[in-house]
Amino acid sequence: MFLSSSSSSSSSIGKWKFDVFLSFRGEDTRGGFTDHLYKALTQKGISTFRDENEIQEGEDISSNLLDSIEASRFAIVVVSENYASSRWCLEELVKIFECEEKLGMDVLPIFYKVDP
């Protein structure tokens, strides 16, 4: 795997707030695949941003998401059937690709029940 549990300790002393930003379409994968993925990453000590765990009620969602993408070393993009129909997901994806180009973010796409 591209991450190790040691990456978590390096993120806390480096410029990264999160090791991984998890981008997904909730209605397609929440309560199943992304929950299992998030649990597996965090159990390995990998600091993972998932919106429902990191954004508090009343906070500005859009700026918080975009800031969190910039503060992440890696992005895992779970591309599912309805991913591209979500304005939020597409905004995240644009920011992720900007960070890949400008900051050297590593991006791992996962195709969930769709043909790549």
C-alpha positions in Angstrom: 0.0 0.0 0.0 1.2 3.6 -0.6 0.7 4.6 3.0 2.2 3.4 6.2 1.3 4.0 9.7 4.6 6.0 10.1 3.2 8.6 7.7 0.8 9.7 10.4 3.5 10.7 12.7 5.3 12.6 10.0 2.2 14.6 9.1 1.8 15.8 12.6 5.2 17.4 12.6 5.2 18.4 8.9 3.0 20.6 6.8 0.2 18.1 6.5 -2.8 18.1 8.9 -4.2 14.9 7.3 -2.5 12.0 5.6 -5.5 11.3 3.4 -8.5 13.3 2.1 -11.3 10.9 1.3 -13.5 12.1 -1.5 -16.7 10.1 -2.2 -20.4 10.4 -3.1 -22.1 9.7 0.2 -25.4 8.3 -1.3 -23.4 5.7 -3.2 -20.9 4.5 -0.7 -21.6 5.9 2.8 -22.6 3.2 5.3 -20.6 0.6 3.3 -17.4 0.9 1.3 -16.2 4.3 2.5 -17.0 3.5 6.1 -14.9 0.3 5.9 -12.1 2.2 4.1 -12.1 5.0 6.7 -12.0 2.5 9.6 -9.2 0.5 8.0 -7.1 3.7 7.4 -7.6 5.1 10.9 -7.0 1.7 12.6 -3.5 1.8 10.9 -2.9 5.2 12.4 -3.4 7.1 9.1 -5.0 10.5 9.7 -8.0 10.6 7.3 -10.3 13.5 6.6 -13.9 12.4 6.1 -16.5 15.2 6.0 -18.9 13.8 8.6 -16.0 13.4 11.1 -14.2 16.7 10.6 -16.8 19.3 9.7 -18.9 20.7 12.6 -22.5 21.9 12.2 -22.6 25.5 11.3 -19.1 25.6 9.7 -18.6 26.8 6.1 -18.6 23.5 4.4 -17.1 24.6 1.1 -14.0 26.4 2.4 -13.5 23.7 5.1 -13.4 21.0 2.4 -11.1 23.0 0.2 -8.7 23.9 3.0 -8.7 20.2 4.2 -7.7 19.0 0.7 -4.8 21.4 0.7 -3.8 20.2 4.2 -3.7 16.5 3.0 -0.8 14.6 1.7 -2.8 12.1 -0.3 -6.3 12.0 -1.8 -8.3 8.9 -2.3 -11.1 9.5 -4.8 -13.9 6.9 -4.7 -15.4 7.2 -8.1 -18.9 5.7 -8.0 -22.0 5.8 -10.2 -23.2 9.2 -9.1 -19.9 10.8 -8.1 -19.8 13.1 -11.1 -23.4 14.2 -10.6 -22.5 15.9 -7.3 -21.4 19.5 -7.5 -19.5 19.1 -4.2 -17.6 16.0 -5.5 -16.6 17.9 -8.7 -15.4 20.9 -6.7 -13.4 18.6 -4.5 -11.9 16.9 -7.6 -10.9 20.2 -9.2 -9.1 21.2 -6.0 -7.5 17.7 -5.7 -6.1 18.0 -9.2 -4.8 21.5 -8.4 -3.1 20.2 -5.3 -1.6 17.3 -7.3 -0.1 19.8 -9.8 1.0 22.5 -7.4 1.8 20.7 -4.2 2.7 17.2 -5.5 -0.3 15.5 -3.8 -0.6 11.9 -4.6 -4.0 10.8 -5.8 -5.4 7.3 -5.7 -8.6 6.7 -7.6 -10.8 3.8 -6.6 -13.5 2.8 -9.1 -16.5 1.5 -7.0 -19.0 -0.5 -9.0 -18.2 1.5 -12.2 -16.0 0.7 -15.2 -12.9 2.9 -15.3 
